[in-house]
């Protein structure tokens, strides 16, 4: 489970930091439902606070992806990306609130997750040869150590980390393997070292063509992995105006060595992708199905819509879920196409 959900771009604002920390410290768990509170307009009294991080070293924009529990000095460790202004190509670097996560060989790295204890961060960096590699950064006393590249079958293969579980024992993402050629398969790495594991490929019957590649998005402390499997294919009737080429995919859950499809909302158009974002230690999965925030309850393969606060809310997306079953994400209103942070509880 990730502790911070939602990409925070354009300004150095960690929109959901205290929000998610507040969710994690709530009372007895409740199942997510249609009750939605948006940042600045909560549906019930709450002690949530918007906090700013930065500016750091003159960098002007940032995105925060994950946050730990309070660590050294009582502050959490936040990881994300910072980029200078004006943006000079690829000269941007992942940062932690407690210090920079140093790149491997070049000047580029970016990160995706941090353990609950704030002692490990996962992300990506370029080698001196320009190859993207999934990396782990040990953090001691709030200070990140050197980047440790995670294993691949061949030094020329690309790999990318997408997240780390709460206990910091497993990192997930995607990697190229000898058997996949230029395509990527979902991958999991033990943070203690060891070989990368190829999770295989999902072949759901609901797609007209089998997926060509997949990627893992999140992993819980039981080793259950969620991700998305898909491919680019043609849809509609050949020769008809609606005949088009698009990417389509489906959510998967990998556990006990087997991958199964997490089905979209009933009646959902298969043109729209279904993508999971997070899984908690209770086995609840959240993400999106089409343009709707969705949850897959533990033991269920069928998505349930989380609800939207008003008819003009065009898109909802669930980004994270805590152990109490509270969900955070984002809303997009079609009247102004504005983004708002949200919590389902």
N, C-alpha and C positions, 0 to 999 in steps of 0.2 A: 504493500500500500504506500502510495506517495502521500506526503504530508502537505504539500503545496500544489495546488492545481490551477491551471490557467496560465497562459503566456502573457507576460506583462511587457508590452512593447511601447516604444516611442518615448516614454518618460521613465524615470527611475523610481517607480512606485511599486512596492510589493503589495498588490491589492488584497490578497487573501491570506497574508501571513498570520495575523492575529485571528482572522476568521477561522482558519483551519485549526489553529492551536486551541481556539475556544471550543470547536466541535469535539476535539479529542478529549477535552476535560469535562464534557457534559456528564449529566447523570445517567440513569439507566437507559439502555439503547431503545430506540424506537424505529420502526420500519419506515423507509422513505415513502412519502405519499405526495399528493398534489399540492401540499402547502409549500409555497415558494416565497422566500424573502430575497430581495435584491439589495445590493450594497447601497447604503444610504436610506433605504426604505424597508427595514426589516418588518416581517409580519408579526413579530413579537419582540418585547424588550430584550436586548442583547448587549454584551460588553465588547463588541467587536470594534477594532480600531484599524484604520489604514495607516501604514507606516511607510516611510521613504527610506531607501537605501542608496547612498551616494550623494552627489557625484563622486566617482573614484578616479583619480588620475586624469581628470579632464574629460572622461568619457561621458557622453550625453544621453545615450539610450540604453535600455536594458530589458532583459526578460528573466524572470525567476521561475524555476521549474520545480524546486523541491526544498523542503525545510526539515531540519531535525528537531528533536526535543531540545530544550535549553541545555547547553553544554558549558564550556569554559566561561566563567564570569556571569553565568546565568542567561546568556544570549544563545539563540539557536544558530545553527549553521545553515545558511541559505546558499544554494548553488543556482547558477544560471549563466547568462551571457551578458557581457558589456561590450559596447562598440563605440569607438570614438566618433566625433562629429567634426568635419564631414567624414562620411564612411569611406575609408580607403581600401576598397576591395575586400580582401579576406583578413585584414589586420584586426581581428577581434579575438577575445579570449574569455574563457569561462572564469568566473570568480566565485569565491565563497565569501560570506560575510566575515569569516575569520581569516581570510587571506587568499591570494591567487592560487589557482590550480595550474601549475606550470605545464606547458606543452612538451611533447616528446622531443621533436627535433626542429620543427619550424616555429612560426610565431602564432599558430592557430590552434586553439582547443576550445571545446564547448561541452557543456555538461548536462546531465539529465537527472541525476538522483543522488540522494545522500541517505545513509542509514539513520535509523531512529536515534541512535546514540551519538550521531555526529562524528563517528570515527572512520568512516569510509565514504568516499564520493565516487560516482561512476560517470563517465562521459566519453568524449572522443577527442582525438588529436591527430595531426598529420605527422608522419615520419619525415625524415630528411628527403626521402624519395617521393614524397607527396601522396603516400598511401594513407587512407583513413583507417585508424585502428581504435577499437574499443579499449578504454583504459580504466584503471582503478587508481585512486589517490588515497593512501592512508593519511589519517588526520590525527595528530597527537597533540594534546593540550591546545586544541584549536588551531594548530598550524599544519597546513597540508604538506605532505612529503612529495617526493618526485613521482611523476606519472609511471605507472606500471602497465605496459601493454598486455592485454589479455590474449590468450593463445589463439592461433589460427593454424590451419593445416599446412599452409605455405606462406612464406614471408611476403609474397606479392599479393595475397588475398586481402580484400577489403573487409572491414568489420565495423559495426556501429553499436554502441550501447544505448539502450532506451530507458533503463531503470535498474534499481537495486531494491531488494526487499528490506523490510523494516529491520530485521536482525543483521543485515549486512553480509549475509552468507552467500547470496547468489545475485549475479548480474544477468540481465536479459537484453536481447536486441536482435541483431541479424548479422549474418556472415556469409561469405562465399566459401564453398566447400569444393573438394576435388570433383565430386559428382554433380555439382550444380552449374559449372561453367561460369558464365557472367551473371547468373541469377543468384539471388540471396535466399537463404532459408532462415527461419527463426532459430535463434541460438541461445544457449544458457551457459554461463561460466561460473565455476565455484570461485568465490573471492579469495580463497586461500591458495589458489593456484591450481594447475591441472588443465586437462584438455577441454576444448570447447565441445559441446554436445549439439548435434544437428537434430532439431525437433521434427524434421520431415516436412511434409506438405499436406495441406488439407484439400480434399477433392469433394466439395459439396455437390450434391445432385441438383441444387437449385440454380447453379450457374450453367450457361450454355457451353462454356469451355472450361476445362480444368484450370485451376490457378497455376501460374508459373513460378511464383515466389511468395514468400510471406515474411513477417517480422513480428517479434514478440514485443509487447508494450509494457507489461508489468508481471511481477511474480510475488506470491505471498510466502510466508515462512514455512508453509508445507511443501513448497516447490511447485505449486500449481501456477501455470503460465497462461496468460491471455494475450491474444494478438490478432492480426488480420492477415488473411490469405486472399490473393486475388491475381488478376491479370488484366491486360488491355484486350478487349474483344469487340466484335461488331454486334450491334443490337438493332432490333426492328426488322422490317421486311426489306430484303434487297430490292433496290430500285425505288422504294417509297421515300417520301420526304423525311420520315422519322428514322431512316436507316443511318446509323452513326457509330462511331468508334469511341469508346470510353473505357475508363478503368472501373472495374466493379470488383467488390470483394466481400468477404463474409468474416464474421468474428469466429475465433476458435478458442477452446479451452484445452490445454494439454495437462494431463495429470496421470500419474502412474504409468508413464511411458506411452500413453495413447492420446491422440488428438481427435476431438469431436467438434462439430459445428455448433455455434451458438446462434440460434435462429433469429431472424429479424422480427419486428412487430408484425402481427397478423395483417395481411393485405398490403404490406409494404412493397413498393415498386422495386424489383431487383436491380434497376438502374442505379439506385442510390446505395452507397456502400454502408456496411454496418461495421463499426469500429469500436472495440473496447478500449478504455483508457486506464482502468485500475481494477484491482481485486484486493479485498481485505482478507484477514485471516479466518473469517467465517465463510469464505467462499463466495461472497456476493461480488458480482461483476457489474461495473457501470461503464457507460460510453454513449454511443449514439446509434440510432437505427434510422436511416434516411436523414431527416432534419429534426429528429426528436431525441431528447435525452431519454435514455433507457437503462433499466436495471435487469440483470439476470439473477434471480435469487438462487442461492446454493441448492443444487440438485435439480434445477430447472434449465432446460435448453431454450425456452421461449422468452423473448424480451417482453417487458412491461414498461409502458410509457410512464415517465415520472410526472408529467403534467406541465402546464405553462400558465403563467399568471393572468394573461389576457389574450383575446383573439388576435391582436396585432403582433404578438410575439411570433416571429416567423421561424426562428431556429432556436433550439435549445440543445445544449451539449453537456453531459455529465463528465467531469474531469477526474474526480477522486471520491473515495468513500472511506470513512473511518470505521473503527471496530464497533461503534454504536449504530452503524447503518445510516449515518447522516452523509449526505452527498453535497458536493460543491461543484459548480460549473459556471456556465455563462448563458446569457440570453441575448438574442439579437432581435430588435424591434423593427418591423418592416416599415413603419411610418418614418423613421429617421435613420434606419440601419445603424443604430447605436448599440454598443456592447455594454452589458452590465453583468457584474458578478452576481451569483445566485447560490442559495442553499436550499436543498430539499430536506425537510425534517418532519 
